[in-house]
Amino acid sequence: MSLGDEHGFGDSARADDEYYDGGRTRTRLPDRPGDPYGGARRGSRSSSRGLITVVAVVVLLIGAIAFANRGGGDGGPAASDGAGDKPKAAATAATGRKPVTTKTAGIPSGFPHDEQGAQSAAANYAVALGSTGMFDKTSRHSLLNLLYTPEAAAKLQGPMDQAYSTGFLAKMGLDANGKAPSGSTFVSRVTPLGTTVQQYGDSAARIAVWYVGLIGMSGEGSTDPVTASWKTWTFDLQWAGNDWKIVADSQKDGPAPVPGDDRAATSDEISKAIEEYGGFTYAR
């Protein structure tokens, strides 16, 4: 786990730089008054979107006709191609079992001893380690002891405490206990977009989690507004104590999509969204 990573720390004390490096956004310069996003828009954007819409409608119509006429004109079932009765899922399709129903200290636990269980564990662990709980010393120690093997947790506790120093918390707008000032909402949230198995064995697995993270302070006068970053978090897991535990982890930037033309929300809108929309329990 790299100390410089936005939603997790580990190898070197570079937490300050990575939080801000991961949270930088592009500045768009207007090319005409009254349009703050004009400088980033292409002149042919509207016509391009119209063309895309027309093409999409045509493709959907062709697909609907093909679906209605499948299996010949007698209305019977489609002929088998010999590959089996179940259709193959696309690489980007959601797959897997329902989320686990057990929790330990509020964190999903008791994951299956198989590849899908390892993926589900990694996704849920990313959510927990990217939460605001990591900014409070007591809850941080609890998370380390719960999610990591005892050996890994013991090695990480000291470096983690140094990374989440009083000075670092102050730069994030938090007090020494990781609390936001009155009237402000501190945001730190990880949302997994997908997982992949890089290695798997009966006792160990390496799982990569692609996620989008939110970090920053929402409130009047905030100098660190909530920003989004895209990263990949890789976990080396070990089967221990009838569950998957983290042995080591690391992060890298991206892959990140091209920023859209969405209007940036106000601090009040962000605060309200964080309060109204809860997180998820993830399963593969």
BAKE-840745 format. One record per residue: residue number from 1; residue in three letters; x, y, z of N, C-alpha, C in turn. Coordinates in steps of 0.02 Angstrom, whole numbers, plus 32768, in hexadecimal, padded with zeros to 4 digits. Example, Ala and Ser with C-alpha at 12.3 -4.5 7.8 and 13.67 -1.06 7.14 Angstrom:
# BAKE-840745
PT	num	residu	n.u	n.v	n.w	ca.u	ca.v	ca.w	c.u	c.v	c.w
PT	1	ALA	8294	7EE4	8186	8267	7F1F	8186	8294	7F5B	8186
PT	2	SER	8282	7F90	8162	82AC	7FCB	8165	8285	8002	818A
This chain:
# BAKE-840745
PT	num	residu	n.u	n.v	n.w	ca.u	ca.v	ca.w	c.u	c.v	c.w
PT	1	MET	802B	7FC4	8000	8000	8000	8000	802C	803E	8000
PT	2	SER	802A	8068	7FCE	8056	80A0	7FC8	803E	80DC	7FF0
PT	3	LEU	806A	80F9	8018	8058	8132	8042	8041	816D	8017
PT	4	GLY	8055	816F	7FD9	8043	81A6	7FAE	8001	819C	7F8B
PT	5	ASP	7FDF	8165	7F95	7FA2	8157	7F71	7F68	817C	7F90
PT	6	GLU	7F39	8190	7F65	7F04	81BD	7F7B	7ED8	81A1	7FB1
PT	7	HIS	7EC2	8163	7FAA	7E95	8146	7FDC	7EB6	810D	8001
PT	8	GLY	7EF8	8110	800A	7F19	80DE	8031	7F62	80EF	8035
PT	9	PHE	7F82	80DE	806D	7FC7	80F0	8077	7FF0	80B2	808B
PT	10	GLY	8033	80B4	807D	805C	807B	808F	80A6	8082	808A
PT	11	ASP	80C5	808E	804F	810D	8085	8047	8136	80C4	8057
PT	12	SER	8122	80FE	8042	8149	813A	804D	811D	8174	805F
PT	13	ALA	8136	81A2	8088	810C	81D9	80A2	8105	8210	806F
PT	14	ARG	80DA	8204	803D	80CD	8236	800A	8083	8244	8005
PT	15	ALA	8060	823F	803D	8017	8244	803B	7FFF	8286	8021
PT	16	ASP	8020	82BD	8035	8007	82FF	8022	8005	8306	7FD6
PT	17	ASP	803D	82F6	7FB5	8041	8300	7F6D	800D	82D7	7F48
PT	18	GLU	8005	8298	7F5B	7FD9	826C	7F35	7F90	8281	7F3B
PT	19	TYR	7F7C	829A	7F76	7F37	82AF	7F7C	7F28	82E7	7F4C
PT	20	TYR	7F58	8314	7F46	7F4B	834C	7F1A	7F59	833B	7ED2
PT	21	ASP	7F8C	830F	7EC5	7F98	82FA	7E81	7F5C	82D4	7E66
PT	22	GLY	7F3F	82A7	7E90	7F06	8280	7E7A	7EC8	82AA	7E73
PT	23	GLY	7EC6	82E5	7E93	7E89	830C	7E92	7E89	8347	7E63
PT	24	ARG	7EC1	8351	7E3E	7EC3	838B	7E12	7E93	8382	7DD8
PT	25	THR	7E75	83B8	7DC4	7E48	83B8	7D8A	7E61	83E9	7D56
PT	26	ARG	7E4A	83E1	7D1A	7E5E	840F	7CE5	7E37	8451	7CEA
PT	27	THR	7E59	8488	7CDC	7E38	84C9	7CDC	7E22	84D8	7C95
PT	28	ARG	7DE2	84E8	7C8F	7DC7	84F6	7C4D	7DBF	8542	7C45
PT	29	LEU	7DDC	855E	7C12	7DDA	85A5	7C07	7DA3	85B6	7BD5
PT	30	PRO	7D78	85E5	7BE6	7D41	85F6	7BB9	7D59	861A	7B7A
PT	31	ASP	7D37	860F	7B44	7D47	8632	7B07	7D13	8667	7AF7
PT	32	ARG	7CE0	866D	7B22	7CAF	86A1	7B19	7C8F	86AF	7B5D
PT	33	PRO	7C79	86EC	7B6A	7C5B	86FE	7BAB	7C1D	86D5	7BBA
PT	34	GLY	7C14	86C4	7BFB	7BD8	86A1	7C10	7BDA	8656	7C05
PT	35	ASP	7C10	863C	7BEA	7C15	85F4	7BDE	7C56	85DA	7BFC
PT	36	PRO	7C57	85C8	7C3D	7C96	85B4	7C5E	7CB4	8575	7C41
PT	37	TYR	7C8E	854E	7C1C	7CA9	8510	7C00	7CB4	8516	7BB5
PT	38	GLY	7CAB	8552	7B9A	7CAF	855B	7B51	7CF3	8548	7B35
PT	39	GLY	7D28	8555	7B59	7D6A	8548	7B3F	7D79	8500	7B35
PT	40	ALA	7D51	84D4	7B55	7D60	848C	7B50	7D31	8469	7B21
PT	41	ARG	7D00	848E	7B06	7CCE	846D	7ADB	7CE2	8472	7A92
PT	42	ARG	7CD1	8441	7A6D	7CDD	8441	7A25	7CA0	845D	7A02
PT	43	GLY	7CAD	8481	79CD	7C76	84A1	79A9	7C44	8470	798D
PT	44	SER	7C5A	8434	797B	7C2E	8404	795B	7C0F	83D4	798D
PT	45	ARG	7C12	83E4	79CF	7BFB	83B5	7A02	7BB2	83A3	79FA
PT	46	SER	7B87	83D8	79EE	7B3F	83CB	79EA	7B2E	83A0	79AE
PT	47	SER	7B4C	83B0	7974	7B3E	8388	7939	7B58	8342	7940
PT	48	SER	7B91	833A	7961	7BAD	82F7	796B	7B7F	82CE	7997
PT	49	ARG	7B64	82ED	79CC	7B37	82C8	79F8	7AF7	82B4	79D3
PT	50	GLY	7ADF	82E2	79A7	7AA3	82D2	7981	7AAF	8297	7953
PT	51	LEU	7AE9	8295	7933	7AFA	825D	7907	7B00	821C	792E
PT	52	ILE	7B1F	8220	7969	7B27	81E4	7992	7AE3	81CA	79A7
PT	53	THR	7AB4	81F8	79B8	7A71	81E3	79CC	7A4E	81BE	7994
PT	54	VAL	7A52	81D9	7957	7A33	81B9	791D	7A4F	8174	7911
PT	55	VAL	7A92	816F	7914	7AB2	812E	7909	7A9C	80FC	793F
PT	56	ALA	7A97	8114	797E	7A83	80E7	79B4	7A3D	80CD	79AA
PT	57	VAL	7A0F	80F9	7993	79CB	80E3	7987	79C8	80AF	7950
PT	58	VAL	79EF	80BA	791A	79F0	8089	78E3	7A0A	8046	78FB
PT	59	VAL	7A3F	8048	7923	7A5C	8009	793D	7A2A	7FE5	7969
PT	60	LEU	7A06	800A	7994	79D3	7FEB	79BF	799B	7FCB	7996
PT	61	LEU	7986	7FED	795F	7951	7FD2	7935	7968	7F92	7913
PT	62	ILE	79A5	7F92	78FA	79C0	7F56	78D9	79C3	7F1D	790B
PT	63	GLY	79DA	7F2D	7949	79DE	7EF9	797D	799A	7EDE	798E
PT	64	ALA	7967	7F0A	7992	7924	7EF4	79A4	7907	7EC6	796D
PT	65	ILE	7913	7ED9	792E	78FB	7EAF	78F7	791C	7E6B	78F8
PT	66	ALA	795E	7E6B	7903	7982	7E2B	7905	796A	7E00	793F
PT	67	PHE	795B	7E20	7978	7942	7DFB	79B2	78FD	7DDC	79A4
PT	68	ALA	78D2	7E04	7983	788F	7DEB	7974	788F	7DB2	7942
PT	69	ASN	78C0	7DB2	7915	78C3	7D80	78E1	78F2	7D47	78EF
PT	70	ARG	790F	7D45	792B	7941	7D11	793A	7920	7CCC	7938
PT	71	GLY	7946	7C9B	7925	792E	7C56	7924	7903	7C48	78E8
PT	72	GLY	7905	7C73	78B4	78DD	7C66	7878	789A	7C88	787D
PT	73	GLY	7870	7C7C	784B	7831	7C9F	7848	77F9	7C7A	786A
PT	74	ASP	7806	7C41	788B	77D0	7C1B	78A9	77C3	7C2E	78F1
PT	75	GLY	77E8	7C5D	790B	77DD	7C74	7950	77F8	7C45	7984
PT	76	GLY	781B	7C10	7970	7836	7BE0	799F	7877	7BF8	79BD
PT	77	PRO	7894	7BD2	79EA	78D3	7BE6	7A09	790C	7BE6	79D8
PT	78	ALA	793E	7C0E	79E8	7978	7C13	79BC	799E	7BD2	79BC
PT	79	ALA	79BC	7BC4	7983	79E3	7B86	797D	7A22	7B8A	79A6
PT	80	SER	7A37	7B53	79C3	7A73	7B51	79EC	7AB0	7B52	79BF
PT	81	ASP	7AE4	7B77	79D7	7B22	7B79	79B0	7B54	7B48	79CB
PT	82	GLY	7B3D	7B1E	79FA	7B69	7AEB	7A16	7B95	7B03	7A4E
PT	83	ALA	7B8F	7B44	7A60	7BBA	7B60	7A94	7B99	7B5D	7AD8
PT	84	GLY	7B5D	7B3F	7ADD	7B3B	7B3B	7B1E	7AFF	7B67	7B1E
PT	85	ASP	7AD2	7B5B	7B4F	7A93	7B80	7B52	7A9B	7BC6	7B6E
PT	86	LYS	7ACC	7BD0	7B9B	7AD3	7C11	7BBB	7AFD	7C40	7B90
PT	87	PRO	7AE6	7C7D	7B85	7B0D	7CAC	7B5E	7B4B	7CC2	7B83
PT	88	LYS	7B80	7CD1	7B5E	7BBD	7CE8	7B7E	7BB7	7D32	7B8F
PT	89	ALA	7BCA	7D44	7BCC	7BC7	7D89	7BE1	7C00	7DB0	7BC2
PT	90	ALA	7BF2	7DEF	7BB1	7C27	7E1A	7B97	7C59	7E29	7BCE
PT	91	ALA	7C95	7E3E	7BB9	7CCA	7E4A	7BEA	7CB7	7E80	7C1C
PT	92	THR	7C8C	7EAF	7C07	7C7A	7EE6	7C33	7C3A	7ED9	7C5A
PT	93	ALA	7C1B	7E9F	7C51	7BDC	7E91	7C72	7BE7	7E82	7CBB
PT	94	ALA	7BB7	7E95	7CE4	7BBA	7E85	7D2C	7BAD	7E3B	7D35
PT	95	THR	7BD5	7E1B	7D5E	7BCE	7DD3	7D6B	7BD5	7DC5	7DB5
PT	96	GLY	7BC1	7D89	7DCA	7BD0	7D74	7E0E	7B94	7D6C	7E3B
PT	97	ARG	7BA3	7D5D	7E7A	7B71	7D4D	7EAC	7B58	7D8B	7ED0
PT	98	LYS	7B26	7D80	7EFA	7B0C	7DB6	7F23	7B40	7DC8	7F58
PT	99	PRO	7B3E	7E07	7F72	7B6D	7E1B	7FA6	7B68	7DEE	7FE4
PT	100	VAL	7B9E	7DEB	8009	7B9D	7DC5	8047	7B6D	7DE6	8079
PT	101	THR	7B52	7DC0	80A7	7B21	7DDA	80D7	7B3F	7DE7	811B
PT	102	THR	7B7D	7DD0	8126	7B9C	7DD9	8168	7BCA	7E16	8168
PT	103	LYS	7BD0	7E34	81A3	7BFC	7E6E	81AC	7C22	7E68	81ED
PT	104	THR	7C5D	7E86	81EE	7C85	7E8B	822B	7C98	7ED4	8234
PT	105	ALA	7C82	7EF1	826B	7C8D	7F39	8278	7C73	7F63	823E
PT	106	GLY	7C3C	7F4F	8220	7C1E	7F75	81EA	7C3B	7F68	81A6
PT	107	ILE	7C6F	7F3E	81A1	7C90	7F30	8161	7C7C	7EEA	814A
PT	108	PRO	7C66	7EE1	810B	7C55	7E9E	80F3	7C8E	7E6D	80FF
PT	109	SER	7C7C	7E30	8112	7CAE	7DFD	8121	7C92	7DB9	8110
PT	110	GLY	7CBB	7D85	8119	7CA5	7D41	810A	7C9F	7D34	80BF
PT	111	PHE	7CCF	7D4B	8098	7CCC	7D43	8050	7CDB	7CFB	803B
PT	112	PRO	7CBD	7CE3	8004	7CC9	7C9F	7FED	7D12	7C92	7FDD
PT	113	HIS	7D27	7C53	7FE7	7D6C	7C3F	7FDA	7D73	7C2C	7F90
PT	114	ASP	7D6B	7C5E	7F64	7D73	7C53	7F1C	7D84	7C96	7EFC
PT	115	GLU	7D89	7C96	7EB9	7D9D	7CD2	7E95	7D6B	7D0B	7E9F
PT	116	GLN	7D2B	7CFC	7E9B	7CF9	7D30	7EA3	7CFA	7D4C	7EEA
PT	117	GLY	7D05	7D21	7F1B	7D0A	7D38	7F5F	7D45	7D67	7F69
PT	118	ALA	7D7D	7D57	7F49	7DB8	7D82	7F4E	7DAB	7DC6	7F2D
PT	119	GLN	7D89	7DC6	7EF4	7D79	7E05	7ED2	7D4A	7E30	7EFC
PT	120	SER	7D17	7E0F	7F19	7CE8	7E34	7F43	7D0B	7E50	7F80
PT	121	ALA	7D38	7E2A	7F9E	7D5D	7E42	7FD8	7D87	7E7F	7FC6
PT	122	ALA	7DAB	7E7B	7F8E	7DD6	7EB3	7F7A	7DAD	7EF2	7F6E
PT	123	ALA	7D73	7EEC	7F4D	7D49	7F26	7F3F	7D30	7F46	7F80
PT	124	ASN	7D19	7F1D	7FAE	7D00	7F37	7FEE	7D38	7F54	8018
PT	125	TYR	7D73	7F36	8015	7DAC	7F51	803C	7DC1	7F94	8020
PT	126	ALA	7DBE	7F9E	7FDF	7DCE	7FDF	7FC1	7D9E	8014	7FDB
PT	127	VAL	7D5E	8003	7FDF	7D2C	8032	7FF9	7D3C	8046	8041
PT	128	ALA	7D4C	8015	806A	7D5B	8022	80B1	7D9A	804C	80B9
PT	129	LEU	7DCF	803B	8094	7E0E	805E	809B	7E0D	80A3	807A
PT	130	GLY	7DDA	80B0	8050	7DD3	80F2	8032	7DA1	811D	8055
PT	131	SER	7D8A	8108	8090	7D56	812D	80B4	7D74	8160	80E3
PT	132	THR	7D48	818A	8100	7D5D	81BC	8130	7D76	819C	8171
PT	133	GLY	7D66	815C	817C	7D7D	813A	81B7	7DC8	8135	81BC
PT	134	MET	7DEA	813B	8183	7E33	8137	8184	7E53	8176	81A1
PT	135	PHE	7E2D	81AA	81A8	7E49	81EA	81C1	7E42	81F0	820D
PT	136	ASP	7E23	81BF	822C	7E1E	81BD	8275	7E4B	8184	828E
PT	137	LYS	7E76	8192	82BD	7EA8	8161	82D3	7E89	8121	82ED
PT	138	THR	7E57	8126	8316	7E38	80EA	8333	7E18	80BE	82FE
PT	139	SER	7DF0	80DC	82D3	7DCF	80B5	829F	7E01	809B	826C
PT	140	ARG	7E36	80C1	825F	7E6A	80AA	8230	7E8C	806B	824A
PT	141	HIS	7E9E	806B	828A	7EBD	802F	82A7	7E8E	7FF3	82A3
PT	142	SER	7E4D	8000	82AF	7E1C	7FCB	82AC	7E17	7FAE	8265
PT	143	LEU	7E18	7FDA	8233	7E15	7FC3	81EE	7E52	7F9A	81DB
PT	144	LEU	7E8C	7FB1	81EF	7ECA	7F8C	81E0	7EC7	7F46	81FE
PT	145	ASN	7EB4	7F41	823D	7EB2	7F00	825F	7E7D	7ED2	8242
PT	146	LEU	7E48	7EEF	8226	7E12	7EC8	820A	7E21	7EAF	81C4
PT	147	LEU	7E3F	7EDA	819A	7E46	7ECB	8153	7E89	7EAB	8141
PT	148	TYR	7EBD	7EB7	8168	7F00	7E9D	8159	7F10	7E61	8184
PT	149	THR	7F41	7E3B	816D	7F5A	7E05	8198	7F7A	7E25	81D5
PT	150	PRO	7F7F	7E02	820D	7F9D	7E1F	8249	7FE3	7E3B	823D
PT	151	GLU	800C	7E17	8216	8050	7E2D	8207	8050	7E6E	81DF
PT	152	ALA	8026	7E71	81AC	8023	7EAD	8182	8007	7EE9	81A9
PT	153	ALA	7FD5	7EDE	81D2	7FB7	7F14	81FA	7FEA	7F31	822A
PT	154	ALA	8012	7F06	824A	8044	7F1D	8279	8079	7F48	8257
PT	155	LYS	808C	7F36	8219	80BE	7F5C	81F5	80A3	7F9F	81DC
PT	156	LEU	8063	7FA2	81CD	8046	7FDE	81B0	8031	8012	81E2
PT	157	GLN	8022	7FFE	8220	8005	802D	824F	802F	806B	825A
PT	158	GLY	8070	8062	8266	809D	809B	8271	80A1	80C9	8234
PT	159	PRO	80B2	80AF	81F9	80B4	80DA	81BD	8072	80FC	81AE
PT	160	MET	803B	80DA	81BB	7FF9	80F8	81AF	7FEF	8134	81DD
PT	161	ASP	8000	812D	821D	7FF8	8164	824C	8023	81A0	8238
PT	162	GLN	805E	8192	821D	8089	81C8	8206	806C	81EA	81C9
PT	163	ALA	804F	81C2	819C	8032	81DE	815F	7FF6	820B	816F
PT	164	TYR	7FCB	81F4	819D	7F91	821B	81B1	7FA4	8248	81EC
PT	165	SER	7FD9	826E	81E3	7FF1	8299	8217	7FC3	82D5	8222
PT	166	THR	7FCD	82F8	8259	7FA5	8334	8268	7FAD	8367	8230
PT	167	GLY	7FEB	836E	8217	7FF7	839E	81E1	7FD2	838B	81A2
PT	168	PHE	7FD2	834A	8191	7FAE	8334	8155	7F63	833E	815D
PT	169	LEU	7F48	832E	8197	7F01	8337	81A3	7EEE	8381	819D
PT	170	ALA	7F1A	83AD	81B6	7F0C	83F4	81B2	7F09	840C	816A
PT	171	LYS	7F35	83F1	8140	7F33	8404	80F9	7EF2	83ED	80D8
PT	172	MET	7ED4	83B8	80F2	7E95	83A1	80D8	7E5A	83C7	80F6
PT	173	GLY	7E68	83F5	8125	7E34	841B	8146	7E17	83FA	8182
PT	174	LEU	7E39	83C6	819D	7E20	839F	81D6	7E47	83B1	8216
PT	175	ASP	7E28	83A4	824F	7E4B	83AE	828E	7E76	8371	829D
PT	176	ALA	7E97	8370	82D7	7EC5	833B	82E8	7EA3	82F7	82EE
PT	177	ASN	7E60	82F6	82F8	7E3B	82B8	82FD	7E19	82A4	82BB
PT	178	GLY	7E2A	82C8	8285	7E0D	82B8	8245	7DC6	82D0	823B
PT	179	LYS	7DB2	8303	8262	7D6E	831D	825D	7D6C	835D	8233
PT	180	ALA	7D36	8365	820C	7D2D	83A1	81E4	7D12	83D9	820F
PT	181	PRO	7D20	8417	81FD	7D05	8450	8223	7CB9	8453	821E
PT	182	SER	7C9A	8473	824D	7C52	847A	824E	7C39	849B	820E
PT	183	GLY	7C05	847E	81F1	7BE8	8499	81B4	7C07	847F	8175
PT	184	SER	7C3B	8455	817B	7C5C	8438	8140	7C56	83EC	8141
PT	185	THR	7C5C	83CE	8107	7C59	8385	8100	7C98	836C	80DE
PT	186	PHE	7CBE	8342	8101	7CF9	8325	80E2	7CE5	82E7	80BB
PT	187	VAL	7CFC	82E2	807E	7CE9	82AB	8052	7D26	8281	8041
PT	188	SER	7D21	8240	804C	7D53	8210	8036	7D2E	81D0	8027
PT	189	ARG	7D26	81C1	7FE7	7CFE	8186	7FD4	7D1C	8165	7F96
PT	190	VAL	7D1D	8123	7F97	7D34	80FB	7F5F	7CF9	80D3	7F43
PT	191	THR	7CF1	80D6	7F01	7CBC	80B0	7EE0	7CDC	8082	7EAC
PT	192	PRO	7CE0	8041	7EB9	7CFD	8012	7E88	7CD3	800F	7E48
PT	193	LEU	7CF5	800D	7E10	7CD4	8006	7DCF	7CDB	7FBF	7DB3
PT	194	GLY	7D0C	7F9A	7DCC	7D16	7F56	7DB5	7D53	7F38	7DD5
PT	195	THR	7D58	7EF6	7DD1	7D92	7ED2	7DED	7DAB	7E9F	7DBA
PT	196	THR	7DEA	7E8D	7DC2	7E05	7E58	7D98	7E36	7E2E	7DC0
PT	197	VAL	7E39	7DED	7DAF	7E66	7DBE	7DD1	7EA8	7DBC	7DAC
PT	198	GLN	7EDD	7DD3	7DCB	7F1F	7DD0	7DAD	7F42	7D8E	7DBC
PT	199	GLN	7F37	7D75	7DF9	7F51	7D33	7E0C	7F20	7D14	7E3D
PT	200	TYR	7F1B	7CD2	7E3C	7EF0	7CB1	7E6D	7F0B	7C6C	7E7D
PT	201	GLY	7F0B	7C5D	7EBE	7F1C	7C1A	7ED6	7EF0	7C0B	7F12
PT	202	ASP	7EF5	7BD0	7F2C	7EC9	7BBC	7F63	7ED4	7BE6	7FA1
PT	203	SER	7F11	7BFD	7FAC	7F21	7C22	7FE9	7F32	7C6B	7FDE
PT	204	ALA	7F38	7C81	7F9F	7F4C	7CC6	7F91	7F2E	7CDD	7F4F
PT	205	ALA	7F24	7D1F	7F4A	7F08	7D3C	7F0D	7F21	7D83	7F05
PT	206	ARG	7F25	7D99	7EC7	7F35	7DDF	7EB9	7EFC	7DFB	7E90
PT	207	ILE	7ED9	7E2D	7EAC	7E9D	7E4A	7E8D	7EA8	7E95	7E82
PT	208	ALA	7E98	7EAC	7E46	7E9C	7EF4	7E37	7E55	7F10	7E36
PT	209	VAL	7E4D	7F4A	7E55	7E0D	7F6D	7E58	7E13	7FB0	7E36
PT	210	TRP	7DEC	7FBA	7E02	7DEA	7FFB	7DE0	7DB3	8024	7E01
PT	211	TYR	7DC4	8061	7E16	7D93	8088	7E3B	7D97	80D2	7E2D
PT	212	VAL	7D62	80F6	7E3E	7D62	813F	7E3E	7D5D	8155	7E87
PT	213	GLY	7D87	8184	7E9A	7D88	819B	7EDF	7D75	81E4	7EE4
PT	214	LEU	7D54	81F6	7F1B	7D43	823B	7F2A	7D69	8250	7F69
PT	215	ILE	7D86	828C	7F67	7DAB	82A3	7FA1	7DA8	82EF	7FA4
PT	216	GLY	7D9F	830B	7FE0	7D9F	8353	7FE8	7D6E	836A	801D
PT	217	MET	7D6B	83AB	8027	7D40	83CA	8059	7D08	83F1	8037
PT	218	SER	7CCB	83E2	804A	7C91	8407	8030	7C78	8437	8065
PT	219	GLY	7C78	8477	8056	7C62	84A9	8086	7C77	84EE	8070
PT	220	GLU	7C57	8520	808C	7C67	8565	807A	7CAF	8575	808D
PT	221	GLY	7CD3	8594	805F	7D17	85A8	806C	7D49	8570	8067
PT	222	SER	7D35	8534	804F	7D63	84FC	8049	7D98	850B	8014
PT	223	THR	7DD6	84FF	8025	7E0D	8507	7FF4	7E21	84C5	7FD5
PT	224	ASP	7DFE	848F	7FE7	7E0C	844D	7FCC	7DCA	842D	7FB6
PT	225	PRO	7DAD	8444	7F7F	7D6C	842B	7F69	7D6F	83E1	7F57
PT	226	VAL	7D35	83C1	7F59	7D31	8379	7F4A	7D41	836D	7F00
PT	227	THR	7D71	8342	7EF3	7D85	8332	7EAF	7D84	82E6	7EA6
PT	228	ALA	7D83	82D1	7E67	7D81	828A	7E56	7DC4	8274	7E38
PT	229	SER	7DD7	8236	7E46	7E13	8219	7E28	7E05	81D1	7E15
PT	230	TRP	7E27	81B8	7DE3	7E1F	8174	7DCB	7E5F	814E	7DD7
PT	231	LYS	7E59	8115	7DF9	7E94	80EE	7E0B	7E87	80A3	7E07
PT	232	THR	7EBC	807D	7E0A	7EB9	8034	7E0F	7EDC	801F	7E4E
PT	233	TRP	7EB9	7FFA	7E78	7ED4	7FE4	7EB9	7EDD	7F99	7EB6
PT	234	THR	7F1A	7F82	7EBF	7F29	7F3B	7EBB	7F37	7F1E	7F00
PT	235	PHE	7F14	7EE8	7F10	7F1A	7EC8	7F52	7F38	7E82	7F4C
PT	236	ASP	7F6A	7E75	7F75	7F83	7E30	7F7E	7F5F	7E14	7FBA
PT	237	LEU	7F35	7DE3	7FAF	7F0B	7DC6	7FE3	7F23	7D81	7FF8
PT	238	GLN	7F15	7D70	8036	7F26	7D2E	8051	7EE8	7D12	8074
PT	239	TRP	7EDD	7CD1	806A	7EA5	7CB1	808C	7EBB	7CA0	80D3
PT	240	ALA	7E9E	7CC2	8104	7EB3	7CB8	814A	7E77	7CC4	8178
PT	241	GLY	7E6E	7C99	81A8	7E36	7CA1	81D7	7DF3	7C9D	81B6
PT	242	ASN	7DED	7C72	8184	7DAD	7C68	815F	7D95	7CA7	813B
PT	243	ASP	7DC4	7CD1	8125	7DB2	7D0B	80FE	7DEF	7D23	80D8
PT	244	TRP	7DE4	7D50	80A8	7E1C	7D6E	8083	7E37	7DA9	80AA
PT	245	LYS	7E7A	7DAC	80B2	7E9B	7DE3	80D5	7ED0	7E01	80A7
PT	246	ILE	7EDD	7E42	80B1	7F0F	7E64	8088	7F55	7E59	80A4
PT	247	VAL	7F82	7E45	8077	7FC9	7E3E	8089	7FEF	7E7D	8074
PT	248	ALA	7FDF	7E96	8039	7FFE	7ED3	801F	7FD0	7EF1	7FEA
PT	249	ASP	7FD9	7F31	7FDB	7FB1	7F52	7FA8	7FD6	7F8D	7F8B
PT	250	SER	7FC3	7FA1	7F50	7FE2	7FDA	7F2E	7FAF	7FFA	7F00
PT	251	GLN	7FBD	8039	7EED	7F8F	805D	7EC1	7FB5	807E	7E87
PT	252	LYS	7F91	8089	7E51	7FAC	80AF	7E19	7F74	80D8	7DFB
PT	253	ASP	7F86	810D	7DD8	7F54	8139	7DBA	7F32	8117	7D7E
PT	254	GLY	7EF2	812A	7D74	7ECD	8115	7D39	7EB7	80CC	7D3A
PT	255	PRO	7E98	80B8	7D01	7E8B	80E1	7CC5	7E52	8113	7CD1
PT	256	ALA	7E5C	8150	7CB8	7E2C	8185	7CC3	7E0B	8198	7C81
PT	257	PRO	7DC9	81A1	7C80	7DA6	81B6	7C43	7DB1	8200	7C35
PT	258	VAL	7D9E	8215	7BFA	7DA1	825C	7BE8	7D6D	8282	7C10
PT	259	PRO	7D7F	82B9	7C32	7D4E	82DF	7C59	7D14	82F7	7C2D
PT	260	GLY	7CD8	82F5	7C48	7C9E	830B	7C23	7C90	8355	7C2D
PT	261	ASP	7C55	836B	7C17	7C42	83B1	7C1D	7C11	83BD	7C56
PT	262	ASP	7C11	8390	7C87	7BE2	8397	7CBF	7BF2	83D4	7CE9
PT	263	ARG	7BBD	83F6	7CFF	7BC6	8430	7D29	7BDD	841A	7D6F
PT	264	ALA	7C0F	843B	7D88	7C27	842B	7DCB	7BF2	843D	7DFF
PT	265	ALA	7BE5	840F	7E2D	7BB3	841A	7E60	7BCB	844D	7E94
PT	266	THR	7B9D	846E	7EB5	7BAD	849B	7EEB	7BBF	8472	7F29
PT	267	SER	7BDC	8493	7F5B	7BEE	846F	7F98	7BB0	8454	7FBB
PT	268	ASP	7B79	847A	7FB9	7B3B	8463	7FD8	7B21	8425	7FB5
PT	269	GLU	7B25	8422	7F73	7B0D	83E8	7F4E	7B37	83AB	7F5D
PT	270	ILE	7B79	83B4	7F63	7BA5	837C	7F74	7B96	8363	7FBA
PT	271	SER	7B90	8390	7FEA	7B82	837D	802F	7B40	8356	8034
PT	272	LYS	7B0D	836F	8010	7ACC	834E	8012	7AD0	8308	7FF3
PT	273	ALA	7AF5	8302	7FBB	7AFC	82C2	7F9A	7B20	828F	7FC7
PT	274	ILE	7B55	82A5	7FE8	7B7A	8278	8014	7B4D	8260	804D
PT	275	GLU	7B22	828B	8067	7AF5	8278	809D	7ABD	824A	8085
PT	276	GLU	7AA4	8255	8049	7A6B	8230	8030	7A7C	81ED	800F
PT	277	TYR	7AB7	81E9	7FF0	7AC9	81AD	7FCA	7AFE	8185	7FF0
PT	278	GLY	7AE9	814A	8006	7B18	8120	802B	7B43	80F6	7FFD
PT	279	GLY	7B72	80D2	8019	7B9E	80A7	7FF2	7B7E	8063	7FE5
PT	280	PHE	7BA4	8036	7FC7	7B8B	7FF5	7FB4	7BB4	7FBD	7FD4
PT	281	THR	7B95	7F82	7FD6	7BBA	7F44	7FE3	7BC6	7F25	7F9F
PT	282	TYR	7C04	7F17	7F8F	7C15	7F01	7F4C	7C20	7EB5	7F48
PT	283	ALA	7C08	7E98	7F13	7C15	7E51	7F04	7C23	7E4B	7EBA
PT	284	ARG	7C4A	7E1A	7EA8	7C5E	7E13	7E61	7C28	7DEE	7E3B
